Amino acid sequence: MLKWLSRRLIIAFLTIFFAITLSFFIVKALPGDPIDVLTNILVTQYYMSYDSARAMAEAAAPFVPKGPIWQQYIQYIANFFRGNLGVSITYSTGTPVMELLAATIPWTVLVVATSLVISFVLGILIGTSMAYLHGSKIDSFLAVLFSIIRSIPEYIVALLLLIIFAFNLKWFPTGGAYSSNVTPGFNFDFIADVLWHAALPILSWVIVHIGGWALSMRGSTISVLGEDYITYAKARGLPSRRIITTYVAKNAILPLFTSFMLSIGFMFGGSVFIEYIFGYPGVGRLMYEAINERDYYLMLGIFNIIIIAVVIAALIADILYGVIDPRIRRGTQT
């Protein structure tokens, strides 16, 4: 067990290291320069002359990476493993990337984690029911419906919900994380207001992703129902509830377990379109603005947080999968 775990930890570390290295060189290869971007922002938004805007933009020069790219890489890696992700160049000039991430990750986790749990649980329940109704009109209707829904881009769903429920019916706010007239803090008014603002982003995410979970669970359950041990359990006269919970659900959900854990890792990247449309201050919106402004350190900080989260989630899934099914652990040792 210790040898198996050590091997997984080494693989996870190497994966993170090489992924961070790759992301660094990809970001550095992007066209555009943060000084040029910042100059254009000052000219277009503040109507400054080009020379004045350029001079002000160059004042951010201490934050712009300099020197040969291999020296920049070594310096970045050394700082990264010390917990220093650098500072923002254009989005919030001079602000440490860790501060920006700390301010946005909680909002993203609130929306995406809630949406993920809701869509996963509902998808599992609906998918299992569809499998037991396999071949019926209800099963066929839901299969077609979910196939159509999962193919619709999430920004379309978000825009429709925003237009219908925010602009027309005015049941929900049009954007933001909470109202300006509410005092932030651990109190009922603030929590209720935050959930009110998060309702449409959460609903958008659930609608887009519930179909994938339902169809995956349906296929997995149908496969399990055809196994010999299910037929044997029925022949023994075991109660249907016990067969469903002990034999069918447990084995059918295993293939979805890894996907669920990886989704938890990708959660830290937020949802760019949903957060942007609803003006939600999450990581996805921050990443969109960082890419537009070629904010090197901010882009790398977001990309690498996602990388670490996904690799750790996959590692946890691998470990838990080995605990749930010891055959996997034994198979890796042979």
SERO-4910 file (N, C-alpha, C, O; in steps of 0.05 Angstrom, whole numbers):
BEGIN
 pado doro    nc1    nc2    nc3   cac1   cac2   cac3    cc1    cc2    cc3    oc1    oc2    oc3
  Met    A     17    -24      0      0      0      0     17     25      0     12     44    -15
  Leu    A     38     26     16     56     49     18     71     53     -8     74     76    -17
  Lys    A     80     31    -20     94     34    -45     75     44    -67     83     61    -83
  Trp    A     51     34    -67     31     43    -87     24     73    -83     22     87   -103
  Leu    A     22     82    -58     16    109    -53     39    127    -60     35    149    -71
  Ser    A     64    119    -54     88    134    -60     90    138    -90     97    160   -100
  Arg    A     85    117   -105     86    120   -134     66    140   -145     72    155   -163
  Arg    A     42    140   -134     21    159   -142     29    188   -135     25    206   -151
  Leu    A     41    192   -112     50    218   -104     72    229   -123     72    253   -130
  Ile    A     91    212   -130    113    220   -148    101    227   -176    110    247   -187
  Ile    A     83    211   -185     71    216   -212     56    243   -211     57    258   -230
  Ala    A     41    248   -189     26    273   -186     45    297   -186     39    317   -199
  Phe    A     67    295   -172     86    317   -170     98    323   -198    100    346   -206
  Leu    A    106    302   -212    118    305   -238     98    316   -258    105    333   -275
  Thr    A     73    308   -256     52    318   -273     48    348   -269     47    364   -288
  Ile    A     47    356   -244     45    385   -237     68    401   -248     65    422   -260
  Phe    A     92    390   -244    117    405   -252    117    409   -282    122    431   -292
  Phe    A    112    387   -297    114    390   -327     90    406   -338     94    420   -357
  Ala    A     67    404   -325     44    420   -334     49    450   -329     42    466   -346
  Ile    A     60    457   -306     67    485   -300     88    495   -320     86    518   -329
  Thr    A    108    478   -326    128    486   -345    116    491   -372    122    511   -385
  Leu    A     98    473   -381     85    477   -407     68    502   -408     69    517   -427
  Ser    A     53    507   -386     36    531   -386     53    556   -386     44    576   -399
  Phe    A     76    556   -374     93    580   -374    102    587   -402     99    610   -411
  Phe    A    111    567   -417    121    573   -444     98    579   -464    102    594   -483
  Ile    A     75    567   -459     52    574   -476     43    603   -472     38    617   -491
  Val    A     42    611   -446     34    639   -440     54    658   -452     47    679   -463
  Lys    A     80    652   -449    101    670   -460    100    671   -490    110    691   -502
  Ala    A     90    650   -503     89    650   -532     65    665   -543     63    669   -568
  Leu    A     46    673   -526     23    688   -535     31    715   -548     49    728   -538
  Pro    A     18    723   -570     24    749   -582     14    772   -564     -5    768   -548
  Gly    A     27    794   -566     19    817   -550     37    822   -526     50    804   -517
  Asp    A     37    847   -517     55    854   -494     37    869   -474     21    885   -482
  Pro    A     41    864   -448     24    877   -428     27    907   -428      8    921   -421
  Ile    A     50    918   -435     54    946   -436     37    959   -458     24    979   -454
  Asp    A     37    945   -482     20    955   -504    -10    954   -497    -25    972   -503
  Val    A    -17    932   -484    -46    929   -476    -54    950   -456    -75    963   -459
  Leu    A    -37    955   -436    -43    975   -416    -43   1003   -429    -60   1020   -421
  Thr    A    -25   1009   -448    -25   1034   -462    -52   1039   -477    -63   1060   -475
  Asn    A    -61   1018   -491    -86   1020   -505   -110   1024   -487   -129   1039   -493
  Ile    A   -109   1012   -463   -131   1015   -444   -132   1044   -434   -153   1056   -432
  Leu    A   -108   1055   -428   -107   1083   -418   -116   1103   -440   -129   1123   -434
  Val    A   -110   1097   -465   -117   1115   -487   -148   1114   -491   -160   1134   -494
  Thr    A   -159   1089   -492   -187   1086   -499   -206   1092   -476   -228   1103   -480
  Gln    A   -198   1086   -452   -216   1090   -429   -213   1117   -415   -232   1128   -405
  Tyr    A   -188   1128   -415   -183   1153   -401   -176   1176   -420   -169   1198   -411
  Tyr    A   -177   1171   -446   -173   1191   -467   -146   1206   -463   -144   1230   -468
  Met    A   -126   1191   -455    -99   1202   -452    -85   1202   -479    -92   1186   -497
  Ser    A    -66   1219   -482    -49   1218   -506    -32   1193   -506    -27   1181   -484
  Tyr    A    -24   1184   -529     -9   1159   -531     17   1161   -515     24   1142   -500
  Asp    A     31   1183   -517     57   1186   -503     53   1185   -473     68   1172   -459
  Ser    A     32   1200   -463     27   1199   -434     19   1172   -425     27   1162   -404
  Ala    A      2   1159   -441     -7   1132   -434     16   1112   -434     18   1095   -416
  Arg    A     33   1115   -453     57   1097   -455     75   1101   -431     86   1082   -420
  Ala    A     79   1126   -424     97   1132   -401     85   1120   -375     99   1109   -359
  Met    A     58   1123   -372     46   1112   -348     46   1081   -348     50   1069   -327
  Ala    A     43   1070   -372     43   1041   -374     71   1030   -368     74   1009   -355
  Glu    A     91   1044   -376    119   1035   -371    126   1038   -342    146   1027   -333
  Ala    A    110   1053   -327    115   1055   -298    110   1027   -285    119   1022   -263
  Ala    A     96   1010   -299     91    983   -289    114    964   -297    113    940   -292
  Ala    A    135    976   -310    157    959   -320    170    941   -299    178    919   -305
  Pro    A    172    950   -273    184    933   -253    169    906   -250    180    886   -240
  Phe    A    143    906   -258    127    881   -254    128    864   -279    118    841   -279
  Val    A    138    874   -301    139    859   -326    164    841   -327    186    851   -321
  Pro    A    161    815   -333    184    797   -333    205    807   -353    198    815   -375
  Lys    A    230    805   -346    252    815   -363    274    793   -364    274    774   -348
  Gly    A    292    796   -384    314    778   -387    307    754   -405    284    752   -414
  Pro    A    327    737   -410    322    713   -427    299    696   -415    295    696   -391
  Ile    A    285    682   -432    262    667   -423    269    645   -404    254    638   -387
  Trp    A    293    633   -407    301    612   -389    306    623   -361    301    609   -341
  Gln    A    316    647   -359    320    659   -333    293    666   -320    289    662   -296
  Gln    A    274    676   -336    247    681   -326    234    656   -316    221    656   -296
  Tyr    A    238    634   -331    227    608   -323    238    599   -296    223    591   -278
  Ile    A    264    599   -293    277    590   -268    267    607   -245    261    597   -223
  Gln    A    266    633   -249    257    651   -228    228    646   -221    220    646   -197
  Tyr    A    211    641   -241    183    636   -236    179    610   -220    164    609   -201
  Ile    A    193    589   -229    190    563   -216    200    565   -187    187    554   -169
  Ala    A    222    579   -183    232    582   -155    213    597   -138    208    589   -115
  Asn    A    201    618   -148    181    633   -133    156    617   -129    143    618   -107
  Phe    A    148    602   -149    123    587   -148    124    567   -125    105    565   -109
  Phe    A    146    552   -122    147    532   -101    152    544    -74    153    530    -54
  Arg    A    156    570    -73    157    584    -47    130    597    -41    127    611    -21
  Gly    A    110    593    -59     84    604    -55     80    632    -65     60    645    -60
  Asn    A     99    642    -81     98    669    -93     90    666   -122    106    657   -138
  Leu    A     66    675   -129     56    673   -156     60    699   -172     50    702   -194
  Gly    A     75    718   -160     80    743   -174     58    763   -169     40    759   -152
  Val    A     59    785   -185     39    807   -182     25    812   -208     36    806   -230
  Ser    A      1    823   -207    -14    830   -231      0    853   -245      9    872   -232
  Ile    A      1    852   -271     15    873   -287     -5    894   -296      1    918   -294
  Thr    A    -28    886   -306    -47    905   -317    -74    906   -303    -86    927   -299
  Tyr    A    -85    882   -296   -112    881   -285   -114    897   -259   -133    912   -255
  Ser    A    -95    893   -241    -94    908   -216    -64    911   -210    -53    897   -193
  Thr    A    -52    930   -224    -23    932   -225    -10    933   -197    -17    949   -180
  Gly    A      8    914   -193     23    913   -168     10    896   -146     22    891   -125
  Thr    A    -15    887   -151    -29    871   -131    -19    842   -134    -19    831   -156
  Pro    A    -12    829   -112     -3    801   -113    -25    783   -125    -49    786   -118
  Val    A    -17    764   -142    -36    746   -154    -51    730   -133    -75    724   -136
  Met    A    -38    723   -111    -50    707    -90    -74    722    -78    -94    710    -71
  Glu    A    -71    749    -76    -93    765    -65   -117    765    -83   -140    763    -74
  Leu    A   -112    767   -109   -134    767   -129   -148    740   -129   -173    738   -131
  Leu    A   -132    718   -128   -144    691   -127   -160    687   -101   -181    675   -102
  Ala    A   -149    696    -79   -163    693    -54   -189    708    -53   -208    700    -39
  Ala    A   -191    730    -68   -216    745    -69   -237    734    -88   -261    739    -85
  Thr    A   -228    718   -108   -247    707   -128   -254    678   -125   -276    670   -132
  Ile    A   -235    662   -114   -240    633   -112   -265    626    -95   -281    609   -103
  Pro    A   -269    640    -72   -293    633    -56   -319    637    -72   -338    621    -68
  Trp    A   -321    657    -88   -346    662   -104   -349    640   -125   -371    630   -129
  Thr    A   -327    632   -138   -329    611   -157   -336    584   -144   -353    569   -155
  Val    A   -324    578   -122   -330    553   -107   -359    552    -99   -372    532   -101
  Leu    A   -370    575    -90   -398    576    -82   -416    568   -105   -434    551   -101
  Val    A   -412    580   -128   -429    575   -151   -424    547   -163   -443    531   -167
  Val    A   -399    541   -169   -393    517   -184   -396    492   -167   -406    472   -176
  Ala    A   -387    494   -141   -390    470   -124   -419    464   -119   -427    441   -119
  Thr    A   -435    484   -114   -464    480   -110   -476    468   -135   -492    449   -133
  Ser    A   -470    479   -158   -481    470   -183   -472    441   -189   -488    425   -198
  Leu    A   -446    435   -183   -436    409   -188   -450    388   -172   -458    367   -182
  Val    A   -454    393   -146   -467    374   -128   -496    370   -137   -505    347   -138
  Ile    A   -510    392   -142   -538    389   -150   -541    374   -176   -557    356   -178
  Ser    A   -525    381   -196   -527    368   -222   -519    339   -220   -531    322   -234
  Phe    A   -499    332   -204   -490    305   -202   -511    287   -188   -518    266   -197
  Val    A   -522    297   -165   -542    282   -151   -567    277   -167   -577    255   -170
  Leu    A   -577    299   -180   -601    297   -196   -595    279   -221   -612    263   -228
  Gly    A   -572    282   -232   -565    265   -255   -563    236   -249   -572    219   -265
  Ile    A   -552    230   -225   -551    202   -217   -579    190   -213   -584    168   -222
  Leu    A   -596    205   -199   -623    195   -194   -639    192   -220   -652    172   -224
  Ile    A   -637    212   -237   -652    211   -262   -641    189   -281   -656    174   -293
  Gly    A   -614    187   -282   -602    167   -299   -609    139   -290   -613    121   -307
  Thr    A   -609    134   -264   -616    107   -254   -645    101   -261   -651     78   -269
  Ser    A   -663    120   -258   -691    116   -265   -694    111   -295   -710     94   -302
  Met    A   -680    125   -311   -681    120   -340   -672     92   -347   -683     80   -365
  Ala    A   -652     82   -333   -642     55   -339   -663     34   -333   -666     15   -347
  Tyr    A   -677     38   -311   -698     19   -303   -722     21   -322   -738      3   -324
  Leu    A   -725     44   -335   -747     48   -355   -736     46   -383   -749     56   -402
  His    A   -714     32   -386   -701     30   -412   -720     19   -434   -732     -2   -430
  Gly    A   -721     34   -456   -738     26   -478   -766     38   -477   -781     36   -497
  Ser    A   -773     50   -455   -800     63   -453   -800     90   -466   -779    100   -474
  Lys    A   -824    102   -469   -827    128   -481   -813    150   -464   -801    168   -474
  Ile    A   -816    146   -438   -804    166   -420   -774    166   -423   -761    187   -424
  Asp    A   -762    142   -424   -733    139   -427   -724    151   -453   -704    166   -454
  Ser    A   -738    146   -475   -731    157   -501   -733    187   -501   -716    201   -512
  Phe    A   -755    197   -489   -759    226   -489   -737    240   -473   -725    260   -482
  Leu    A   -730    230   -449   -710    242   -433   -682    240   -446   -666    258   -444
  Ala    A   -677    217   -459   -651    214   -472   -647    235   -494   -626    247   -497
  Val    A   -668    239   -510   -667    260   -532   -665    287   -519   -649    304   -529
  Leu    A   -681    293   -499   -681    319   -486   -653    326   -475   -643    348   -479
  Phe    A   -642    307   -460   -615    312   -448   -593    314   -469   -574    330   -465
  Ser    A   -596    300   -490   -576    302   -512   -577    329   -525   -556    340   -532
  Ile    A   -601    340   -527   -604    367   -539   -593    388   -520   -578    406   -528
  Ile    A   -601    386   -494   -593    406   -474   -563    407   -470   -551    428   -469
  Arg    A   -550    383   -470   -521    383   -465   -505    394   -489   -482    400   -486
  Ser    A   -518    396   -512   -505    407   -535   -508    437   -538   -495    450   -555
  Ile    A   -525    449   -521   -529    478   -522   -507    492   -506   -502    484   -483
  Pro    A   -493    511   -518   -472    526   -503   -482    538   -478   -505    548   -477
  Glu    A   -466    539   -457   -475    549   -431   -481    579   -432   -498    588   -417
  Tyr    A   -468    594   -450   -474    622   -451   -502    628   -463   -514    648   -456
  Ile    A   -512    609   -480   -539    612   -490   -559    609   -467   -578    624   -464
  Val    A   -555    588   -451   -572    583   -428   -572    606   -409   -592    615   -399
  Ala    A   -547    616   -403   -544    638   -384   -558    663   -395   -572    677   -379
  Leu    A   -556    669   -420   -569    693   -432   -599    691   -431   -613    710   -425
  Leu    A   -610    667   -437   -639    663   -436   -649    667   -407   -670    680   -403
  Leu    A   -636    655   -388   -645    658   -360   -643    687   -351   -660    697   -337
  Leu    A   -622    701   -360   -618    729   -352   -640    746   -364   -651    764   -351
  Ile    A   -646    742   -389   -667    758   -403   -695    753   -391   -710    771   -385
  Ile    A   -701    727   -386   -728    720   -376   -732    727   -347   -751    741   -340
  Phe    A   -714    717   -330   -719    720   -301   -707    745   -288   -716    753   -267
  Ala    A   -688    758   -301   -676    782   -290   -687    807   -303   -696    825   -289
  Phe    A   -686    809   -330   -695    833   -343   -725    835   -347   -737    856   -342
  Asn    A   -738    813   -354   -767    814   -359   -783    810   -334   -799    827   -327
  Leu    A   -779    787   -320   -795    782   -296   -784    797   -271   -799    802   -252
  Lys    A   -759    804   -272   -746    818   -250   -747    803   -223   -749    815   -202
  Trp    A   -746    776   -225   -745    760   -201   -718    758   -189   -715    754   -164
  Phe    A   -697    762   -205   -670    759   -196   -654    784   -205   -661    797   -225
  Pro    A   -631    789   -192   -614    812   -201   -601    806   -227   -598    783   -235
  Thr    A   -593    827   -241   -580    823   -267   -550    817   -266   -539    810   -286
  Gly    A   -538    820   -243   -510    813   -241   -499    820   -213   -513    830   -196
  Gly    A   -473    814   -210   -460    819   -184   -462    796   -165   -477    776   -170
  Ala    A   -447    797   -143   -448    776   -123   -466    782   -100   -477    764    -87
  Tyr    A   -470    808    -95   -489    816    -74   -496    846    -78   -482    860    -92
  Ser    A   -517    855    -65   -527    882    -68   -509    901    -53   -497    895    -33
  Ser    A   -507    925    -64   -490    946    -52   -501    956    -25   -486    966     -9
  Asn    A   -527    953    -21   -539    963      4   -539    942     27   -551    947     48
  Val    A   -526    920     22   -525    898     42   -497    898     54   -477    898     40
  Thr    A   -496    897     81   -470    897     94   -458    868     94   -471    850    105
  Pro    A   -434    864     82   -422    838     82   -417    828    111   -409    844    128
  Gly    A   -421    802    115   -416    790    141   -432    765    144   -449    758    127
  Phe    A   -427    751    166   -441    726    171   -468    732    184   -472    728    208
  Asn    A   -487    742    168   -514    748    177   -534    739    157   -527    735    134
  Phe    A   -559    736    165   -580    725    148   -584    742    123   -586    731    101
  Asp    A   -585    768    125   -591    785    102   -569    782     81   -576    780     57
  Phe    A   -544    782     90   -522    780     70   -522    752     57   -520    750     32
  Ile    A   -526    731     72   -526    704     61   -549    700     42   -545    689     20
  Ala    A   -573    710     49   -596    708     32   -592    723      6   -599    714    -16
  Asp    A   -579    747      8   -574    763    -16   -554    750    -34   -556    751    -58
  Val    A   -533    738    -23   -513    724    -38   -525    701    -53   -520    697    -77
  Leu    A   -542    685    -40   -555    663    -53   -574    672    -75   -577    659    -95
  Trp    A   -588    695    -70   -606    706    -90   -590    714   -115   -600    709   -138
  His    A   -567    726   -112   -550    733   -135   -538    708   -149   -534    709   -173
  Ala    A   -533    687   -134   -520    663   -145   -540    644   -158   -532    625   -171
  Ala    A   -566    649   -154   -587    630   -163   -586    625   -193   -585    602   -202
  Leu    A   -585    646   -209   -585    643   -238   -559    631   -249   -560    613   -266
  Pro    A   -535    639   -239   -511    626   -248   -511    596   -241   -503    579   -257
  Ile    A   -521    589   -217   -523    561   -209   -542    546   -227   -535    524   -236
  Leu    A   -565    557   -232   -585    544   -250   -574    540   -278   -579    520   -290
  Ser    A   -560    560   -288   -548    558   -315   -529    534   -316   -530    518   -335
  Trp    A   -512    532   -296   -492    510   -295   -506    483   -293   -498    464   -306
  Val    A   -526    481   -276   -540    456   -272   -554    447   -297   -552    423   -305
  Ile    A   -568    465   -311   -582    458   -335   -563    447   -356   -569    428   -370
  Val    A   -540    459   -359   -520    451   -379   -508    424   -373   -503    408   -392
  His    A   -503    418   -348   -488    394   -341   -504    370   -331   -494    348   -330
  Ile    A   -529    374   -323   -545    352   -312   -549    330   -333   -550    306   -326
  Gly    A   -552    338   -358   -556    318   -379   -533    298   -382   -537    274   -387
  Gly    A   -509    308   -380   -485    291   -383   -484    270   -361   -479    247   -366
  Trp    A   -489    279   -336   -489    260   -314   -511    239   -317   -507    215   -312
  Ala    A   -535    248   -325   -558    230   -327   -553    209   -349   -558    185   -344
  Leu    A   -543    217   -372   -539    198   -394   -516    179   -387   -517    156   -394
  Ser    A   -495    190   -373   -473    172   -365   -482    151   -345   -475    128   -347
  Met    A   -498    160   -326   -509    141   -305   -528    121   -318   -529     98   -310
  Arg    A   -544    130   -337   -562    112   -351   -547     90   -365   -553     66   -362
  Gly    A   -526     97   -380   -510     77   -394   -496     58   -375   -495     34   -380
  Ser    A   -485     69   -353   -471     52   -334   -490     33   -320   -483     10   -315
  Thr    A   -513     43   -313   -533     26   -299   -543      4   -317   -546    -19   -308
  Ile    A   -548     10   -342   -558    -10   -361   -537    -32   -363   -543    -56   -365
  Ser    A   -511    -24   -364   -490    -44   -366   -489    -62   -341   -485    -86   -343
  Val    A   -492    -50   -318   -492    -65   -293   -516    -84   -291   -513   -107   -281
  Leu    A   -539    -75   -300   -563    -91   -298   -561   -117   -315   -575   -136   -310
  Gly    A   -543   -116   -335   -539   -140   -351   -519   -160   -340   -514   -181   -352
  Glu    A   -507   -154   -317   -487   -172   -305   -500   -196   -292   -524   -196   -284
  Asp    A   -485   -218   -291   -496   -243   -280   -502   -241   -251   -521   -254   -242
  Tyr    A   -486   -226   -235   -491   -225   -206   -518   -211   -200   -529   -216   -179
  Ile    A   -527   -193   -218   -553   -181   -214   -575   -201   -218   -595   -203   -203
  Thr    A   -572   -217   -239   -591   -239   -244   -592   -259   -221   -613   -268   -213
  Tyr    A   -569   -265   -210   -567   -284   -188   -580   -272   -163   -593   -286   -148
  Ala    A   -576   -246   -159   -588   -233   -135   -619   -233   -138   -633   -237   -117
  Lys    A   -629   -229   -162   -658   -231   -166   -668   -259   -161   -690   -263   -150
  Ala    A   -653   -279   -171   -661   -307   -168   -662   -315   -139   -678   -332   -131
  Arg    A   -645   -303   -123   -644   -309    -94   -668   -296    -79   -673   -302    -56
  Gly    A   -683   -279    -93   -706   -267    -81   -699   -243    -63   -715   -236    -46
  Leu    A   -676   -230    -68   -669   -207    -52   -688   -184    -58   -697   -181    -81
  Pro    A   -695   -167    -39   -713   -144    -43   -701   -126    -65   -677   -122    -67
  Ser    A   -719   -114    -81   -711    -96   -102   -695    -72    -92   -675    -64   -104
  Arg    A   -703    -62    -69   -688    -38    -58   -660    -46    -51   -641    -30    -56
  Arg    A   -656    -70    -40   -628    -78    -33   -612    -82    -58   -588    -76    -59
  Ile    A   -624    -94    -79   -609    -98   -104   -601    -71   -116   -579    -69   -126
  Ile    A   -619    -52   -115   -613    -26   -127   -591    -12   -112   -572     -2   -125
  Thr    A   -593    -11    -86   -574      5    -70   -547    -10    -66   -526      3    -68
  Thr    A   -548    -36    -62   -523    -51    -55   -508    -60    -80   -484    -60    -80
  Tyr    A   -523    -69   -100   -510    -81   -124   -509    -62   -148   -488    -58   -160
  Val    A   -532    -51   -155   -533    -35   -179   -520     -8   -176   -501     -1   -190
  Ala    A   -531      9   -157   -521     36   -154   -492     38   -148   -477     54   -159
  Lys    A   -482     21   -130   -454     22   -121   -435     17   -145   -415     30   -147
  Asn    A   -442     -3   -161   -424    -10   -183   -428      9   -207   -409     14   -222
  Ala    A   -452     19   -211   -457     36   -234   -445     64   -231   -437     76   -250
  Ile    A   -443     73   -206   -433     99   -201   -402    101   -201   -391    122   -204
  Leu    A   -389     78   -200   -360     78   -199   -347     91   -224   -328    106   -221
  Pro    A   -357     84   -248   -344     97   -272   -348    128   -272   -332    142   -284
  Leu    A   -368    138   -258   -373    167   -257   -357    180   -235   -355    205   -234
  Phe    A   -345    164   -217   -332    175   -194   -307    192   -202   -303    214   -192
  Thr    A   -291    181   -221   -268    196   -230   -275    222   -244   -262    242   -240
  Ser    A   -296    220   -260   -305    245   -274   -314    266   -254   -309    290   -258
  Phe    A   -328    257   -233   -337    276   -213   -313    289   -198   -314    313   -193
  Met    A   -293    273   -191   -270    284   -178   -255    304   -196   -245    324   -186
  Leu    A   -252    297   -221   -239    315   -240   -255    341   -243   -243    363   -246
  Ser    A   -281    339   -242   -298    363   -244   -293    381   -219   -294    405   -222
  Ile    A   -288    369   -196   -282    385   -172   -256    400   -177   -254    423   -169
  Gly    A   -236    387   -189   -211    401   -195   -215    424   -215   -205    446   -210
  Phe    A   -230    419   -236   -235    440   -256   -253    462   -245   -255    484   -257
  Met    A   -266    457   -223   -283    477   -211   -269    503   -205   -281    524   -207
  Phe    A   -243    501   -198   -228    525   -191   -222    543   -215   -213    566   -212
  Gly    A   -228    533   -239   -226    550   -263   -251    566   -268   -252    584   -285
  Gly    A   -272    560   -253   -297    574   -256   -310    569   -283   -303    550   -297
  Ser    A   -329    585   -289   -343    584   -315   -341    612   -328   -354    630   -320
  Val    A   -323    614   -348   -317    640   -360   -342    654   -370   -348    677   -363
  Phe    A   -358    640   -386   -382    652   -399   -403    659   -378   -414    681   -379
  Ile    A   -409    641   -360   -430    646   -341   -422    669   -322   -439    687   -317
  Glu    A   -398    669   -313   -389    690   -295   -388    717   -309   -394    738   -297
  Tyr    A   -380    717   -334   -378    742   -349   -406    753   -355   -411    777   -352
  Ile    A   -425    736   -363   -452    745   -370   -466    756   -345   -480    776   -347
  Phe    A   -462    743   -322   -476    752   -298   -459    772   -282   -467    780   -260
  Gly    A   -436    780   -293   -419    799   -278   -411    788   -251   -408    803   -232
  Tyr    A   -406    762   -250   -400    749   -224   -369    750   -219   -354    743   -237
  Pro    A   -361    759   -196   -332    763   -191   -317    737   -184   -305    735   -163
  Gly    A   -318    718   -203   -305    692   -198   -279    690   -214   -270    709   -227
  Val    A   -266    666   -212   -241    661   -225   -244    661   -255   -226    670   -269
  Gly    A   -266    651   -265   -270    651   -294   -270    678   -307   -257    682   -327
  Arg    A   -284    697   -294   -284    724   -304   -256    737   -302   -247    751   -319
  Leu    A   -242    731   -280   -215    741   -276   -196    730   -297   -179    745   -307
  Met    A   -199    705   -304   -183    693   -325   -188    706   -352   -169    710   -367
  Tyr    A   -213    711   -358   -220    724   -383   -206    751   -386   -194    758   -406
  Glu    A   -207    767   -364   -195    793   -365   -164    792   -365   -151    808   -378
  Ala    A   -153    772   -352   -124    769   -352   -114    761   -380    -93    771   -388
  Ile    A   -128    744   -394   -120    737   -421   -122    760   -440   -105    765   -456
  Asn    A   -144    775   -438   -148    799   -455   -126    819   -451   -117    832   -470
  Glu    A   -116    822   -426    -96    842   -420    -68    832   -419    -49    846   -412
  Arg    A    -65    806   -427    -38    793   -428    -24    796   -401      0    802   -400
  Asp    A    -39    793   -380    -27    795   -353    -13    768   -347    -26    749   -337
  Tyr    A     13    766   -353     27    741   -352     24    726   -325     15    703   -324
  Tyr    A     31    740   -303     31    726   -277      3    718   -269     -1    697   -256
  Leu    A    -16    735   -275    -44    729   -267    -54    705   -283    -67    687   -272
  Met    A    -48    704   -309    -56    681   -325    -43    655   -314    -56    635   -311
  Leu    A    -17    657   -309     -3    633   -299    -13    625   -272    -16    601   -267
  Gly    A    -19    644   -255    -30    637   -229    -56    622   -231    -59    602   -217
  Ile    A    -74    631   -248   -100    618   -251    -96    590   -264   -107    570   -254
  Phe    A    -80    589   -286    -76    563   -299    -64    543   -280    -72    519   -280
  Asn    A    -44    551   -265    -30    532   -248    -47    524   -224    -44    501   -214
  Ile    A    -64    541   -214    -82    533   -192   -101    512   -203   -107    492   -188
  Ile    A   -110    515   -227   -128    494   -239   -113    468   -243   -123    447   -237
  Ile    A    -87    470   -252    -71    446   -256    -68    431   -230    -72    407   -229
  Ile    A    -60    445   -209    -56    433   -183    -82    420   -172    -82    398   -162
  Ala    A   -104    435   -175   -130    425   -165   -138    399   -180   -148    380   -168
  Val    A   -135    399   -207   -143    376   -222   -125    351   -216   -135    329   -213
  Val    A    -99    356   -214    -81    334   -207    -86    322   -180    -86    298   -176
  Ile    A    -91    340   -160    -97    331   -133   -123    316   -132   -126    295   -119
  Ala    A   -143    326   -147   -169    313   -148   -166    285   -161   -179    266   -152
  Ala    A   -150    283   -182   -146    257   -195   -131    238   -176   -137    214   -175
  Leu    A   -112    249   -161    -97    233   -141   -116    222   -120   -115    198   -113
  Ile    A   -133    240   -109   -152    231    -89   -171    210   -100   -177    190    -87
  Ala    A   -180    214   -125   -198    195   -137   -184    168   -141   -196    147   -136
  Asp    A   -159    169   -149   -143    144   -152   -140    129   -126   -143    105   -125
  Ile    A   -134    144   -104   -131    132    -78   -157    120    -68   -158     97    -59
  Leu    A   -178    136    -70   -205    126    -61   -215    103    -78   -227     84    -67
  Tyr    A   -209    104   -104   -217     82   -121   -202     56   -113   -213     35   -114
  Gly    A   -176     60   -106   -161     36    -97   -172     25    -71   -170      1    -66
  Val    A   -182     43    -53   -194     34    -28   -220     20    -33   -226     -1    -21
  Ile    A   -237     32    -51   -263     20    -57   -260     -7    -71   -274    -26    -65
  Asp    A   -241     -8    -90   -237    -33   -105   -208    -41   -103   -191    -31   -119
  Pro    A   -200    -58    -84   -172    -66    -80   -160    -79   -104   -135    -80   -106
  Arg    A   -176    -89   -123   -164   -102   -146   -147    -82   -163   -127    -90   -175
  Ile    A   -156    -56   -162   -140    -36   -177   -113    -32   -165    -93    -31   -179
  Arg    A   -112    -32   -138    -87    -28   -123    -68    -52   -128    -44    -49   -132
  Arg    A    -80    -76   -127    -64   -100   -131    -54   -101   -160    -32   -110   -165
  Gly    A    -71    -91   -178    -63    -93   -206    -40    -75   -212    -24    -81   -230
  Thr    A    -37    -53   -198    -15    -34   -203     11    -44   -192     32    -34   -199
  Gln    A     10    -63   -174     34    -73   -161     46    -98   -175     68   -106   -169
  Thr    A     31   -108   -194     40   -132   -208     54   -124   -234     64   -142   -248
***
